[in-house]
Amino acid sequence: MNFQTVAFEAAAGRADQLPRSDLPEVVFSGKSNVGKSSLLNKLVNRKAIARVSATPGKTATINFYRLEGCRLVDLPGYGYAKVSQKEKERWAKLVEGYFAQQRQIALVIQLLDMRHKPTEDDRTMLRFLEESGLPYAVVCTKSDKLNKSETAAQTALFQELLGQRGVAFFPFSATKGTGLLEIREHIAQAVEGAPQE
C-alpha cells in the first residue's frame, strides 16, 4: 500500500456534509493534543498534510485524506476543557453522525497518550468501539517521553487493559518514528481485508 500518494479531499463540519463512503476508511480518533496530526503526517511522510496545532481542540471538522484504494479520516479531538459546551455538543453530534452512517470502516485507530492512564473520555471511546464491533487498534503516542522503567510499567498497563480484548496496540513516537512500520502494516492489512462495495 502506497502511503505517499495522499491528497486532502474534504472537511465536514456537519454530518450532512460528509462525503459518500465509496472506499475503505481508516479512522483516527483521540483526545485533543494526543498527537493525531503528527501520526497522520508521519504515516504519509508529509510535514503538514494534517495541521499540527499549538492550540488543542482546533480541529473542529472531520477531515478526509485520499490514498490509493482507501481514505484516512481524522475525527476532531475530544476532551478539551476550554471549548464551550455548545461546541462540544456540535462535535459529538458530528462524530456520532459519522459513525451512524453506513460507512466502509476498515479500521479505527484509537490514540492514547502512552504517559498516562486512559482518561474517562478515552474509556468511553474504547467502550463504544468495543460495543459497536468495529475493527480497531490502539496507538500509544509520545512513547519517547518515557524512560525504560516507565515504558515497561505503561506497556504492562496497556497490555492488561487491551490484551483481554485481543486488541493490537502500538507504542509510537512521532519524533523517533518508533512503531511507524508496524502501524502502516496493520492499516494495509485492514484495508486489504475490508469488504469492497
C-alpha positions as CSV (number, residue, x, y, z in Angstrom):
1,M,0.0,0.0,0.0
2,N,1.4,3.3,-1.0
3,F,1.2,5.9,1.8
4,Q,2.9,8.6,-0.3
5,T,0.1,9.3,-2.8
6,V,-2.0,11.3,-0.4
7,A,-4.3,14.3,-1.0
8,F,-6.6,16.3,1.2
9,E,-10.1,15.6,0.0
10,A,-12.7,17.2,2.2
11,A,-13.6,18.8,5.6
12,A,-17.0,18.3,7.1
13,G,-18.3,20.4,9.9
14,R,-21.8,18.8,9.9
15,A,-22.9,15.2,9.3
16,D,-24.8,16.2,6.1
17,Q,-21.5,17.4,4.6
18,L,-19.8,14.0,4.9
19,P,-18.6,12.7,1.5
20,R,-20.0,9.4,0.2
21,S,-18.3,6.4,1.6
22,D,-17.1,4.6,-1.5
23,L,-13.7,3.4,-0.3
24,P,-12.5,1.6,2.8
25,E,-11.9,4.2,5.6
26,V,-9.2,4.2,8.3
27,V,-10.5,6.5,11.1
28,F,-8.2,8.3,13.6
29,S,-9.8,9.1,17.0
30,G,-8.3,10.5,20.2
31,K,-8.4,13.4,22.6
32,S,-7.2,16.8,21.7
33,N,-3.4,17.2,21.8
34,V,-2.8,13.4,21.8
35,G,-0.8,13.7,18.5
36,K,-3.3,12.6,15.8
37,S,-1.9,15.1,13.2
38,S,1.7,14.1,14.0
39,L,0.8,10.4,13.4
40,L,-1.1,11.2,10.2
41,N,1.8,13.3,8.8
42,K,4.3,10.6,9.7
43,L,2.3,7.9,8.1
44,V,2.1,9.7,4.8
45,N,5.6,11.1,5.1
46,R,4.4,14.7,4.8
47,K,5.3,17.6,7.1
48,A,1.9,19.2,7.2
49,I,-0.9,17.4,5.3
50,A,-2.7,17.4,8.7
51,R,-2.1,20.6,10.5
52,V,-0.4,20.3,13.9
53,S,-2.0,22.9,16.1
54,A,-0.4,24.6,19.1
55,T,-3.9,25.1,20.4
56,P,-5.6,21.8,21.4
57,G,-9.2,21.4,20.1
58,K,-8.5,23.3,16.9
59,T,-9.7,20.6,14.5
60,A,-13.5,21.2,14.5
61,T,-14.2,19.3,11.3
62,I,-13.9,15.7,10.1
63,N,-11.0,15.8,7.6
64,F,-10.7,13.3,4.8
65,Y,-7.5,12.3,3.0
66,R,-7.4,10.2,-0.1
67,L,-4.9,7.5,-0.7
68,E,-4.9,4.9,-3.5
69,G,-7.6,2.5,-2.5
70,C,-8.7,4.0,0.8
71,R,-9.4,7.1,2.8
72,L,-7.9,8.4,6.0
73,V,-10.5,10.1,8.3
74,D,-9.3,12.4,11.0
75,L,-12.0,13.0,13.7
76,P,-12.0,16.1,15.8
77,G,-10.2,15.6,19.1
78,Y,-12.4,15.2,22.2
79,G,-12.0,16.2,25.9
80,Y,-10.5,19.7,25.6
81,A,-11.8,21.6,28.6
82,K,-11.6,25.2,27.2
83,V,-14.1,24.5,24.4
84,S,-17.6,25.8,25.0
85,Q,-20.4,23.2,25.8
86,K,-22.2,24.2,22.6
87,E,-19.1,23.4,20.6
88,K,-18.6,20.1,22.4
89,E,-22.1,19.2,21.6
90,R,-21.6,20.1,17.9
91,W,-18.5,17.9,17.8
92,A,-20.3,15.0,19.5
93,K,-23.2,15.3,17.0
94,L,-20.7,15.4,14.1
95,V,-18.8,12.3,15.2
96,E,-21.9,10.4,16.2
97,G,-23.3,11.3,12.7
98,Y,-20.3,9.9,11.1
99,F,-20.5,6.5,12.9
100,A,-24.3,6.4,12.5
101,Q,-23.9,6.3,8.7
102,Q,-23.3,3.1,6.8
103,R,-19.6,3.7,6.2
104,Q,-16.9,1.3,5.0
105,I,-14.8,1.5,8.1
106,A,-11.8,-0.8,7.7
107,L,-10.1,0.2,10.9
108,V,-10.4,2.7,13.7
109,I,-7.0,3.8,15.2
110,Q,-7.7,5.0,18.7
111,L,-4.9,7.2,20.0
112,L,-4.0,7.2,23.7
113,D,-1.1,9.1,25.5
114,M,1.5,6.4,26.5
115,R,2.5,8.5,29.5
116,H,-0.9,8.4,31.3
117,K,-3.8,6.1,32.1
118,P,-6.7,6.4,29.7
119,T,-9.0,9.3,30.6
120,E,-12.7,8.9,31.2
121,D,-13.3,10.1,27.6
122,D,-10.8,7.6,26.3
123,R,-12.5,4.8,28.2
124,T,-15.9,5.9,26.8
125,M,-14.5,5.8,23.3
126,L,-12.9,2.3,23.9
127,R,-16.3,1.1,25.2
128,F,-18.1,2.5,22.2
129,L,-15.6,0.7,19.8
130,E,-16.0,-2.5,21.7
131,E,-19.8,-2.4,21.7
132,S,-20.0,-1.3,18.1
133,G,-18.0,-4.3,16.9
134,L,-15.8,-2.0,14.7
135,P,-12.3,-3.3,14.0
136,Y,-9.9,-1.1,16.0
137,A,-6.3,-0.8,17.1
138,V,-4.7,1.4,19.8
139,V,-1.7,3.6,19.1
140,C,0.0,4.9,22.3
141,T,1.7,8.2,21.3
142,K,4.6,10.1,22.9
143,S,6.4,6.9,23.8
144,D,9.8,8.7,23.6
145,K,8.9,10.8,26.6
146,L,9.2,7.8,28.9
147,N,12.4,6.2,30.4
148,K,12.9,2.4,30.4
149,S,11.1,1.6,33.6
150,E,8.2,3.9,32.9
151,T,7.9,2.3,29.4
152,A,7.8,-1.1,31.0
153,A,5.1,0.0,33.5
154,Q,2.9,1.7,30.9
155,T,3.3,-1.2,28.4
156,A,2.1,-3.6,31.2
157,L,-0.8,-1.3,32.0
158,F,-2.0,-1.1,28.3
159,Q,-1.4,-4.8,27.7
160,E,-3.6,-5.6,30.7
161,L,-6.3,-3.1,29.5
162,L,-6.3,-4.2,25.9
163,G,-4.9,-7.7,25.9
164,Q,-8.0,-9.4,27.2
165,R,-9.9,-7.7,24.3
166,G,-7.4,-9.0,21.8
167,V,-6.7,-5.5,20.5
168,A,-3.5,-4.7,18.7
169,F,-1.5,-2.0,20.5
170,F,1.4,0.0,19.1
171,P,3.7,2.3,21.2
172,F,4.5,5.2,18.8
173,S,6.9,8.2,18.7
174,A,6.5,10.9,16.1
175,T,9.9,12.2,16.9
176,K,11.8,8.8,16.6
177,G,9.4,7.0,14.2
178,T,9.0,4.1,16.7
179,G,6.1,1.9,15.7
180,L,5.6,3.5,12.3
181,L,6.2,0.5,10.1
182,E,4.1,-1.8,12.3
183,I,1.2,0.7,12.2
184,R,1.4,1.1,8.4
185,E,1.4,-2.7,8.0
186,H,-1.6,-3.1,10.3
187,I,-3.5,-0.4,8.3
188,A,-2.5,-2.1,4.9
189,Q,-3.8,-5.5,6.2
190,A,-7.1,-4.0,7.4
191,V,-7.7,-2.1,4.1
192,E,-6.9,-5.3,2.1
193,G,-9.2,-7.4,4.2
194,A,-12.1,-4.8,4.1
195,P,-15.1,-5.8,2.1
196,Q,-15.3,-3.6,-1.0
197,E,-18.6,-2.1,-2.1
